[in-house]
Amino acid sequence: MSEKMLIPDARHELRDVSGRFILYAFLLLAGSVTAVGLVVWGLFPRSTADKQITHTVEDFPTPQLQPDPRQDWQRFHRAEMQRLTTYGWIDKTHGVVHIPIDRAMQKIAKDGIPDWPASAAPQK
C-alpha cells in the first residue's frame, strides 16, 4: 500500500454557461420588464395622479364599550322570545302578521307550504 494515489489536475467545467447565453438572458429579462411596465402604464396611465377629496368625510361615532353584556343578552333574548311566542303585526298596511312558532309549525305540518316542491321520498 505504498502506492501513491494520483489526483487528476484541476480543470474547469466544460459545460459552463456561455457568456452569450448570459447576455441573451439579461436582454430577455430587461425586455420583459420593459414590456410589462409599458402594458401597466397603458392600462393605468394616471394611477400616480394625486387626487384630493373635495367633500367632507362623515364623522363616525366612537366605539363604545358594552358595560353589561349579560344584561344586553338577556334583553335581546327576551325580545326574541316575545316575538317567537306571541301574535303581532309586522306590516299592518299589507296585512302581514307574525304568529307563535309552535302554531306556525303545526300549521305547516298540517297544510304544508304553498308552491313547495313535492318530496322526492318514495310513497309507501
C-alpha positions in Angstrom: 0.0 0.0 0.0 2.8 2.3 -0.5 1.4 3.2 -3.9 1.0 6.9 -4.4 -2.6 8.0 -5.0 -2.8 10.0 -8.2 -5.1 13.0 -8.1 -6.0 14.4 -11.5 -5.2 18.0 -12.3 -7.9 20.5 -11.6 -9.9 21.6 -14.6 -12.9 23.9 -15.2 -16.3 22.5 -16.2 -16.5 22.3 -19.9 -20.3 22.6 -20.0 -20.4 26.0 -18.2 -23.0 28.6 -19.3 -21.5 30.7 -22.1 -21.2 34.4 -21.9 -23.5 34.7 -24.9 -26.3 32.9 -23.0 -25.9 35.2 -20.0 -26.1 38.2 -22.3 -29.3 37.0 -24.1 -30.9 36.1 -20.8 -30.2 39.6 -19.4 -31.6 41.2 -22.6 -34.7 39.0 -22.4 -35.2 39.9 -18.7 -34.8 43.6 -19.4 -37.1 43.5 -22.4 -39.8 41.6 -20.4 -39.6 44.1 -17.5 -39.9 47.0 -20.0 -42.8 45.3 -21.8 -44.7 44.7 -18.6 -44.1 48.3 -17.5 -45.4 49.6 -20.8 -48.5 47.4 -20.5 -49.2 48.6 -16.9 -48.6 52.2 -17.9 -51.1 51.8 -20.8 -53.7 50.3 -18.6 -53.3 52.7 -15.8 -51.9 55.9 -17.3 -53.0 58.3 -14.4 -52.6 56.0 -11.5 -49.9 58.2 -9.9 -52.0 61.3 -10.1 -52.7 62.9 -6.8 -56.4 63.1 -6.1 -58.0 65.3 -3.4 -61.2 64.5 -1.7 -63.4 67.6 -2.2 -66.2 66.6 0.1 -66.0 66.2 3.9 -65.8 62.8 5.3 -68.5 61.8 7.8 -67.6 61.7 11.4 -68.3 58.2 12.7 -69.3 57.7 16.3 -66.5 56.5 18.5 -66.7 52.9 19.7 -68.4 52.4 23.0 -67.8 49.6 25.5 -70.6 47.3 26.3 -71.0 48.0 30.1 -73.1 44.9 30.9 -73.0 42.2 28.2 -75.1 39.8 30.2 -77.9 42.3 30.7 -77.8 43.2 26.9 -78.0 39.5 26.0 -81.0 38.9 28.4 -82.8 41.9 27.0 -82.2 40.6 23.4 -83.3 37.1 24.3 -86.5 38.4 26.0 -87.3 40.4 22.9 -86.7 37.4 20.6 -88.7 35.1 22.8 -91.6 37.6 22.9 -91.6 37.7 19.1 -91.5 33.9 18.8 -94.3 33.2 21.3 -96.9 35.9 20.6 -99.1 37.2 17.8 -98.4 40.6 16.3 -98.3 42.9 13.3 -95.2 43.0 11.0 -96.8 45.3 8.4 -100.4 46.3 9.2 -101.0 48.1 5.9 -100.2 45.0 3.9 -101.8 42.6 6.5 -98.6 40.8 7.4 -98.6 39.3 10.9 -96.3 37.0 12.9 -97.7 34.1 14.9 -96.1 31.9 17.6 -93.6 29.5 16.3 -95.3 26.4 17.7 -98.5 27.4 15.9 -96.7 28.0 12.7 -95.0 24.6 12.8 -98.4 22.9 13.4 -99.9 24.8 10.5 -97.1 23.8 8.2 -97.2 20.2 9.3 -100.9 20.1 8.6 -101.3 22.2 5.4 -97.7 22.2 4.0 -96.1 25.2 2.3 -97.9 26.6 -0.8 -95.8 26.1 -4.0 -93.3 23.9 -2.3 -91.9 21.1 -4.5 -93.2 17.7 -3.7 -90.9 15.4 -1.6 -88.6 13.1 -3.6 -89.1 10.3 -1.0 -91.0 7.3 -2.4 -94.6 6.9 -1.3 -95.4 3.7 0.7 
